[in-house]
Amino acid sequence: MMPTIILVVSLAALLQFFVSYCRSLIAATVKQPLSPEVQDVTGISRAASGEDFLRVVQLLQLCPARPQDRGEIRAVDAYFRLLNFLRSSLGKIVPSLLPWTEVERGHCAYFAAVTLERRIAFSRDLFAQQMNT
Amino acid sequence: MPGPFEYSIWIICTLLELGVVVCALARHSFRRYFTLNLYMTASFVTSVGRYAVLARNGLTSDEYTYFYYYSDAILTICLYFALMGLYSIVFEELGAGTYVRAFSMLLLAGTALFSYGVIHQSENRMVTHYVVEMSQNLYFVGLVLTYVLWGAVLKLRETRARVIQFVLSLGVYFSLYAANYALGNIYPNLGYIWMYLPPLISTLLPIAWCYAFLRFTEDARLAPARLAVIPR
């Protein structure tokens, strides 16, 4: 009985901590504006939609990865999948959940676009260093 | 003996623990987050010590068993102090540092006594069982305390990005460990799964703390309200 209670409490806490952790990663990027070229490439000017996420992640994979952002992209990707799962399961029972998940999915896409911007800057730095040597 | 997978995880985790301390030193935050760095330093020293004992005495030796469980208990207590350090940082402006320290000492002593009581009632009164029992209980107490701390962060509108990242990653870590221990008790037949998970879980905390030290400066701020609804 006791281990079951501990398991339920732990999983509930894990879910809440994980969601808050991913939101804190995303919140650190929301104020960063996108450059015009990244806006052109991603098609995101102001508000991103959840549908943009997979496309932006595909673009991310074309750029050389920065060691610093691998972990955060994985965490946000897991969060995006969790939101998709919520939409397809709980969303049918609680329709009011759908707008919230869509807003969150949009934030994930915006986060990916900001990460893409950083990777492009990183690639340019690498290229400039190679040209100088 | 551990295989390539176990050794790889071991080496990665040890390097990451060292990485946290190096990042803290590089960012001039070692003293500011002393208890966190103390835990990471203790983890690193323990990893090296465990390897030395393993290489000399073997995996099934009494020396390794005792060293493993005792060092695990000491690490759990260090992690508990790290959590209390975060409590002190969050409550420092309220001037409640002394109360927090006194409360944490009482809770630590209470958990140790409770674990002793559980083992004292059982037939098998081995010291290693006491150490394991105490570690498990401390993980669950740690999870509850982290949850309370997260509530305090939201209530007090704590804005320091690093502190928020430290608290949340600690919460994920404690909940994963507590869930793993609970699953191990519910399904003891699947012991091989519960044996492999802790090394993987233990890599998460140094990764998250390294990231927090590297990505955020001490002045970086996050509005906790944004964690609920993120305006753009």
Interface residues (C-beta under 8 A of the other chain):
Chain A: P3 T4 I6 L7 V9 S10 L11 A13 L14 Q16 F17 F18 S20 Y21 R23 S24 I26 A27 A28 V30 R46 A47 Q68 G71 E72 H107 Y110
Chain B: F140 L143 T146 Y147 W150 A161 I164 Q165 L168 S169 G171 V172 F174 S175 L176 A178 A179 Y181 A182 L183 N185 I186 I207 A208 Y211 L214 R215 F216 A220 L222 A223 R226 L227 A228 I230 P231 R232
